[in-house]
Amino acid sequence: MSNPKIGLALGSGGARGFSHLGVIKVLKDYNIPIDYIAGSSMGALVGALYGAGQEIQDLYTLARTFKRKFFLDFTLPKMGFIQGNRIKEYLKLTTYNKRLEDFHIPVGIVTTNLYTGEKKVFFEGSAADAVRASISMPGILVPERIGGQLFIDGGVVDRVPVSVVKDMGADIVIGVDCSRFTINTNIYSIYDVMLQSIEIMQNKMVSFAGIDANIMLAPDVVEYNSRSFTNTLEIISQGEKEAEKNIDHIFRIIKSWKENEDEV
């Protein structure tokens, strides 16, 4: 009996994206293989760290000690408030300075070409460069220049990249959406305005386009501020709870796929 190739589509969500780690841990605990990963924005960061070979417990430690203020290298606001050199050095360190094609799990990093408006998925080249591009929130983080082009946040064009991981070869796609829009009146700065605007846009885009995953996990992280990297262990825990709640459903999907394959 053949086994399906299982892909994870990890969505954007800022700090809420740490819930992706909880999902990955539960899948590992139940020996559900992860054959492909596609990620946008924070999903790209988590997917790249795992795909580069980081152990899940080490990723929990990284999440717990992550402090946004350590990565804020402010610049004159020409194309963004934050230069992004510090976060790229962090990415080089935590991905072992690997190229994407050298990962032990194939990972697709979703970005947006700022010049053309088209989606660009990186499967090769510097992992740090690709992830740095995918997390470049417009107006906040200076766009990343790769090959003469400027790239910004992948969530602008594809919040939960289900189609990407399907194209990579996944038979079953588990999506993780941790960026559902909720009413937020705590808007005090231009930073808040930009991020809130992006979340509104992404929410509308998903509601119109829909998401065609075999199962879509939605960790209950709406109470946590996507802008503030605190309460990370609680956010991870919500990812664990959501995956545990749906684990029987995932096994049924896998079983159904195998039965259909045997009939062919």
C-alpha positions as CSV (number, residue, x, y, z in Angstrom):
1,M,0.0,0.0,0.0
2,S,1.5,3.3,-1.1
3,N,1.6,6.3,1.3
4,P,0.5,9.8,0.3
5,K,2.9,12.7,0.1
6,I,1.7,15.2,2.7
7,G,2.3,18.9,2.4
8,L,1.9,21.7,4.9
9,A,0.8,25.2,3.7
10,L,1.8,27.6,6.5
11,G,0.1,30.9,6.4
12,S,1.1,34.4,7.4
13,G,0.1,35.9,10.7
14,G,2.9,37.7,12.4
15,A,3.5,36.5,16.0
16,R,0.4,34.3,15.7
17,G,2.5,32.2,13.2
18,F,4.3,30.6,16.1
19,S,1.2,28.3,16.3
20,H,2.7,26.6,13.2
21,L,5.3,25.0,15.5
22,G,2.6,23.4,17.6
23,V,1.0,21.9,14.5
24,I,4.3,20.5,13.4
25,K,5.1,19.0,16.8
26,V,1.7,17.1,17.0
27,L,2.1,15.8,13.4
28,K,5.6,14.5,14.4
29,D,4.2,13.0,17.7
30,Y,1.7,11.0,15.6
31,N,4.3,10.0,13.0
32,I,2.5,11.8,10.2
33,P,5.3,12.6,7.7
34,I,5.8,16.1,6.3
35,D,7.0,15.7,2.8
36,Y,6.6,19.3,1.5
37,I,6.2,22.7,3.1
38,A,5.1,26.0,1.5
39,G,5.0,29.2,3.6
40,S,4.1,32.8,3.4
41,S,5.6,35.4,5.7
42,M,5.7,34.0,9.2
43,G,4.8,30.6,7.7
44,A,7.9,30.9,5.5
45,L,10.1,31.6,8.5
46,V,8.8,28.7,10.5
47,G,8.8,26.4,7.5
48,A,12.4,27.3,6.6
49,L,13.7,26.8,10.1
50,Y,12.1,23.3,10.3
51,G,13.1,22.4,6.7
52,A,16.7,23.5,7.4
53,G,17.0,20.8,10.0
54,Q,16.1,22.5,13.3
55,E,14.7,20.1,15.9
56,I,11.2,21.0,17.1
57,Q,12.3,21.4,20.7
58,D,15.0,23.7,19.6
59,L,12.4,25.7,17.7
60,Y,10.3,26.0,20.8
61,T,13.3,27.4,22.6
62,L,13.9,29.9,19.8
63,A,10.3,31.0,19.9
64,R,10.4,31.4,23.6
65,T,13.5,33.6,23.5
66,F,12.5,35.6,20.4
67,K,12.2,39.3,21.1
68,R,11.2,41.6,18.3
69,K,13.3,44.5,19.7
70,F,16.5,42.6,19.1
71,F,15.9,42.8,15.3
72,L,14.8,46.3,14.9
73,D,17.4,48.2,13.0
74,F,15.6,51.4,12.1
75,T,16.5,53.4,9.0
76,L,15.3,56.6,7.3
77,P,11.9,55.7,6.0
78,K,12.6,55.6,2.2
79,M,11.1,52.1,1.5
80,G,10.5,51.0,5.0
81,F,11.2,51.8,8.7
82,I,13.3,48.7,9.4
83,Q,16.4,47.9,7.4
84,G,16.2,44.2,8.1
85,N,19.9,43.3,8.3
86,R,19.6,42.0,11.8
87,I,16.8,39.7,11.1
88,K,18.7,38.4,8.0
89,E,21.7,37.5,10.1
90,Y,19.4,35.7,12.5
91,L,17.9,33.8,9.6
92,K,21.4,32.8,8.3
93,L,22.3,31.5,11.7
94,T,19.1,29.6,12.3
95,T,18.9,28.0,8.8
96,Y,22.6,27.1,9.1
97,N,23.2,29.5,6.1
98,K,21.8,26.8,3.8
99,R,20.4,27.1,0.4
100,L,16.8,26.0,-0.1
101,E,17.8,23.2,-2.4
102,D,19.9,21.7,0.4
103,F,17.0,21.4,2.9
104,H,16.1,17.9,4.2
105,I,12.4,18.8,3.4
106,P,11.5,20.7,0.2
107,V,10.3,24.1,1.2
108,G,8.7,26.8,-1.1
109,I,9.1,30.4,0.1
110,V,6.3,32.6,-1.2
111,T,7.0,36.2,-1.9
112,T,5.5,39.1,-3.9
113,N,7.5,40.8,-6.7
114,L,7.0,44.5,-5.9
115,Y,7.7,45.5,-9.5
116,T,5.2,43.2,-11.3
117,G,2.8,42.3,-8.5
118,E,3.2,38.6,-9.3
119,K,3.7,35.8,-6.9
120,K,7.3,34.4,-6.8
121,V,8.0,31.2,-5.0
122,F,11.7,30.4,-4.2
123,F,12.8,26.8,-4.2
124,E,16.5,27.5,-4.7
125,G,19.0,30.0,-3.5
126,S,19.8,31.5,-0.1
127,A,17.1,30.5,2.5
128,A,17.8,33.7,4.5
129,D,17.3,35.9,1.5
130,A,14.0,34.3,0.5
131,V,12.6,34.3,4.0
132,R,13.7,37.9,4.5
133,A,11.8,38.8,1.4
134,S,8.7,36.8,2.4
135,I,8.4,38.6,5.8
136,S,8.9,42.1,4.3
137,M,5.7,43.8,5.3
138,P,5.1,46.7,3.0
139,G,6.1,50.0,4.5
140,I,7.5,48.4,7.6
141,L,10.5,46.2,6.5
142,V,12.6,47.4,3.5
143,P,12.0,45.1,0.5
144,E,14.6,42.5,-0.2
145,R,16.5,42.7,-3.5
146,I,17.1,39.4,-5.2
147,G,18.4,39.1,-8.7
148,G,17.7,42.8,-9.5
149,Q,14.1,42.6,-8.4
150,L,12.5,43.8,-5.2
151,F,10.4,41.3,-3.1
152,I,7.9,41.8,-0.3
153,D,5.6,39.9,2.0
154,G,4.3,36.6,0.5
155,G,1.0,37.1,2.3
156,V,0.2,40.0,0.1
157,V,-0.7,37.6,-2.8
158,D,-1.1,34.2,-1.1
159,R,-1.9,34.1,2.6
160,V,-2.1,30.3,2.9
161,P,-0.1,28.8,-0.1
162,V,-2.2,25.7,-0.6
163,S,-1.7,25.7,-4.4
164,V,2.0,26.0,-4.0
165,V,2.4,22.9,-1.9
166,K,0.1,21.0,-4.3
167,D,2.3,22.0,-7.2
168,M,5.3,20.7,-5.3
169,G,3.8,17.2,-5.3
170,A,1.6,16.9,-2.2
171,D,-1.2,14.4,-2.4
172,I,-2.8,15.7,0.8
173,V,-2.5,19.3,1.9
174,I,-2.8,20.4,5.5
175,G,-3.3,24.2,5.6
176,V,-2.7,26.3,8.7
177,D,-4.4,29.7,8.8
178,C,-3.6,31.8,11.9
179,S,-4.3,35.2,10.5
180,R,-8.0,35.6,10.6
181,F,-9.0,39.2,10.8
182,T,-10.7,40.4,14.0
183,I,-11.9,43.8,15.1
184,N,-9.0,45.7,16.6
185,T,-9.3,49.2,18.0
186,N,-5.7,49.4,19.4
187,I,-4.5,51.5,16.5
188,Y,-2.0,54.1,17.7
189,S,0.8,54.4,15.2
190,I,1.6,54.3,11.5
191,Y,3.0,50.8,12.2
192,D,-0.4,49.7,13.5
193,V,-2.2,51.3,10.5
194,M,-0.1,49.4,8.0
195,L,-0.4,46.0,9.6
196,Q,-4.1,46.4,10.2
197,S,-4.6,47.4,6.6
198,I,-2.6,44.3,5.4
199,E,-4.7,42.0,7.6
200,I,-7.9,43.4,6.2
201,M,-6.7,43.0,2.6
202,Q,-5.6,39.4,3.2
203,N,-8.8,38.5,4.9
204,K,-10.9,39.8,2.0
205,M,-8.6,38.1,-0.5
206,V,-9.1,34.7,1.2
207,S,-12.8,35.1,1.5
208,F,-13.2,35.7,-2.2
209,A,-10.7,33.1,-3.5
210,G,-11.3,30.4,-0.9
211,I,-8.7,27.8,0.2
212,D,-8.7,24.3,-1.3
213,A,-6.9,22.3,1.3
214,N,-7.8,18.8,2.3
215,I,-8.1,20.1,5.8
216,M,-7.6,23.7,7.1
217,L,-6.4,24.1,10.7
218,A,-7.3,27.4,12.4
219,P,-5.5,27.7,15.7
220,D,-7.5,29.9,18.2
221,V,-5.0,32.8,18.3
222,V,-7.3,35.7,17.7
223,E,-6.8,37.1,21.2
224,Y,-3.1,37.4,20.7
225,N,-1.6,40.5,19.0
226,S,0.0,39.6,15.7
227,R,2.3,42.6,16.1
228,S,3.7,41.7,19.6
229,F,6.0,38.7,20.0
230,T,5.0,37.8,23.5
231,N,3.0,34.9,24.9
232,T,4.8,32.7,22.3
233,L,4.4,29.5,24.3
234,E,0.7,30.1,24.6
235,I,0.4,30.7,20.9
236,I,2.3,27.5,20.2
237,S,0.0,25.7,22.6
238,Q,-3.0,26.8,20.5
239,G,-1.4,25.2,17.5
240,E,-1.0,22.0,19.4
241,K,-4.6,22.0,20.5
242,E,-5.9,22.6,17.0
243,A,-3.8,19.8,15.6
244,E,-4.8,17.4,18.4
245,K,-8.5,18.2,17.9
246,N,-8.2,17.4,14.2
247,I,-5.8,14.4,14.3
248,D,-8.5,11.8,13.8
249,H,-9.8,13.7,10.8
250,I,-6.3,13.8,9.3
251,F,-5.9,10.1,9.7
252,R,-9.3,9.5,8.0
253,I,-8.1,11.6,5.1
254,I,-5.0,9.6,4.8
255,K,-6.9,6.3,5.0
256,S,-9.4,7.5,2.4
257,W,-6.5,8.4,0.0
258,K,-4.9,5.0,0.5
259,E,-8.2,3.2,-0.2
260,N,-8.8,5.2,-3.3
261,E,-5.3,4.5,-4.6
262,D,-5.7,0.7,-4.0
263,E,-8.9,0.8,-6.2
264,V,-7.1,2.4,-9.1
